[in-house]
Amino acid sequence: MGGITAIERVGAAGAARRVVTTRSDEGKSVVASDVRVEAITLELMPGSAFHALWASDESPAWFPPAGEIRFALVTIGPSDVAYPADFDLERAIVEVSEKLPGMVEVLEPNNPGMHTTATIDFVVLLQGELVLELDDGAQVALHAGDTVVQNGTRHAWRNPGTTPAVMAVTLVGGLG
């Protein structure tokens, strides 16, 4: 087996490579861009990272409006990762608002991690393990290679493991 894992390739907070193709004026396939996309990290979510790889529109919002899409890598740190000693909740919430516009508005303050969005989310767990928690208390254990289609339902991602879990996520706006 061997090989390079997603974490080794990207790193929990490293850069991810994004290659975008297009057609030239002559109709030939060409590389339009080949760049490294830096991770967005947040004090409120230690061990987690968000790589915003593609958006079909110009909105800075993390969640797409109706008819638009987002493509991202999302790393969820282990649930037992502790906050730093100098953690400031108010500062952390402002940071989330600035770095991931729209995220604070969907997060439930009394149930950390639980959220509902007006999107259909297509998720592939690339590495690690996660638990998908639903609002009825149901918990679904997920392992590398598992997929989820999240139809705008209330949910949270929990990482019971000891290493970060990496998901490829496509968000399609339009529910609700």
N, C-alpha and C positions, 0 to 999 in steps of 0.2 A: 504494500500500500504506500506508505510514506507520503511524499508530496507536501505542498505548502497549504496550511489551513487558511480559512478566511481571516481569522484574527492575526495570524503571522503576516499575511499579505497586506491587510489594511491596518491592523492594530486597532484596539478599542477606540483610540482617539487619533489615529493616524489619518493619512490621506488615502482616498480611493481614486483609482484611475477611471476617467470617463472618456470614452471614444464615441464621437458622434459623426455619422456619415450623412452625405447629401448627394445630390446630382449636380454635376458641373453644367455649364452652359451648353456643352455638347451632349448632355444626357448620360454621362459616365458616372459611375459610383466613385466618390472621393471622400477622404476624411476631411470633415469640416472643422473638427477640433479634437485635440488629444491633450487633456489636462488632468491635473491632480485636484480633487475636491477635498478640502480640509473638513474635518469633523467639527460639528457644533457640540460643545460639551456644556453641561449645566451643573451648577453647584447643587440644585434641587434634586438632581438625579445622578448621584455619584456612581461612577463606573459605566454610565451610559454615554452614547454618542449618536449623533444624527448626521448622516451624509445626504444632503439635498442634491441629488444627482440630476434631476430633470424636472422641469415644469412646462406645461403646454401654454401657459400664459405668463404675464409679467407681474402678477400679484406676489407680494412678499409673504403672504399667508402660508403657514405650513399645510393647512388643509385646503384643498382646491375648491373653488366655487363650482356651481352646476356646469356640467359639460367639459370641465377641465381635469387634468391629471397631474399627479406628482409621482416621481419614482425616487426611492431612497433606500439607503442601507441604514438600519436602525440596530444599534447595539444596546442590549439591556444588561446592566451589571447585576451581579449576584445580589439577592435581596438583603444579605447580611452586611453589605458594604456600609460602613458608618459615615455619618456626616462629620466634617471637620469640627474641631473644638470651638472654632470661632464662627460657626454657621449662623447666618442671619437670614431668617425666613423672608422678611420683607425685601431684602436685597436680592435674594434668590428668585422671588416671584417677579421682580422687575427684570432680572436677567432673562428669565424665560420669555416674558413679553417682548423683549427686544430681539432675542435671538430666534425665537420660534413664534412669530405673530399668530395669534389665534389659539395657541395651546392652553394658556391660562384659562381662557373662557370655557373650555370644555372639561377641564379637570375638576373633580369634585373635592373641595377642601376637607370634607369630613370623611373621605374614603380615598386615601392617597392612591393614585394610579388609575382609579376608575374614571372612565370617560365615555361620552357618546358623541359621535360625529355624523354629519350628513354626507357620509361617503360610503362607497363600497371599497373595501380594502382587500387586495389580493396579497397574501403573505406566504413566503417560503422561508422556513427556518433553515438557514445554511449551516449553522454550527451551534452547539450547546443544547440546552434544554430550557423549556419555558412551560409555564402553566397559564393557560387562558382561563381567566375567571369571568364568569357571567353574573348578571344581576340576580339570578335565582339561587346563587351559591354554588352552581355547577362549576367544576374545575376539570379542564381537559389537559392532560399531560402531552406535551409536544416534544419531539426529538428531531435532530437534523434530518432534513428531507421531507418532513411533514409540511402540509399546506393548510391554509385557513382562508376562507372567503367570509369576511366580516361584513354583514349587511346592515351597517348603521346601528348596530345594537350596542347596548351598554356593556363595557368590558374593561378588563385590566390585564396587563402582562406581568407575570411574576417570574423571577428567575431563582429557583430553589438550588441551583448548582453552585459550584465554586469558581466557575469561569464565566466570562461574558458570553451571552448568546447573541448571534448575529442573524438578522432577518433582512431579506430583500422584500420591499413593500411597494406596491403600486396602489395609489389612492385615486379613486374616481369620484369626482364631486357630483352631487345631484339628488341625494336623498333628503327628505325632510322638508 
